[in-house]
Amino acid sequence: MHIREELQITKPLEPGHEVALAILLTREYVARLFDQALYEPEDISDQQFNVLRILKGGPKDGYLVKELRCRMIYRFADVPRLVNRLEARGLVKRCENPADRRGSRVQITPKGLALEARMHAQHQALCQQVDRCLAPEERDQLLSLLERLRNDHRAQVEALGGR
């Protein structure tokens, strides 16, 4: 369904507006799919799951909060608060950082590893479902176009003093 029809827009849209709406609406559909099938049943947010996956794949001694932030999908997430919530559930732990006493390192716990492992297969299946309607060439083209958009907008955000 065309974006204008889906959003019941009767007036013409500017090309940039139409692209922005299409990206945002698609993001909402994908996010809702993951929320309903993966995150809500485990009572975890997508950002908390992102932290667990980062920690699982990281060094044994964990990451500093600022290192986690750089690896997050949502770059403006409140990472200390995410870590606090995960720590309260026993999914991560903070450890002293011998290199810098001002910051602690965050490590995934066995309970966090077990939760990530329990969610892993479903996460893989959902990721495969996201682009199942695309031919391999279309997938590659979409990824290339989205990368170009990200690179352009990243430069604009940085020019405005953002992260």
PEZIVEN-V65835 format. One record per residue. OMEGA is omega as a letter, one per 20 degrees, with the letter a starting at -180 (NA if undefined). Layout:
<<OMEGA> <OMEGA>>
This chain:
<<r> <a> <a> <r> <a> <r> <r> <r> <a> <a> <r> <r> <r> <a> <r> <r> <a> <r> <a> <r> <a> <r> <a> <a> <r> <r> <r> <r> <a> <r> <a> <r> <a> <r> <a> <a> <a> <a> <a> <r> <r> <a> <r> <r> <r> <r> <r> <r> <r> <r> <r> <a> <r> <a> <r> <a> <a> <a> <a> <a> <r> <a> <r> <r> <a> <r> <r> <a> <a> <a> <a> <r> <r> <a> <a> <r> <r> <a> <r> <r> <r> <r> <r> <a> <r> <r> <r> <r> <r> <a> <r> <r> <r> <r> <r> <r> <a> <a> <a> <a> <a> <a> <r> <r> <a> <a> <r> <a> <r> <r> <r> <r> <a> <r> <r> <r> <r> <a> <a> <a> <r> <r> <r> <a> <r> <r> <r> <a> <a> <a> <a> <a> <a> <r> <a> <r> <r> <r> <r> <r> <r> <r> <r> <r> <r> <r> <r> <r> <r> <a> <r> <a> <r> <r> <r> <r> <r> <r> <r> <r> <r> <a> <NA>>
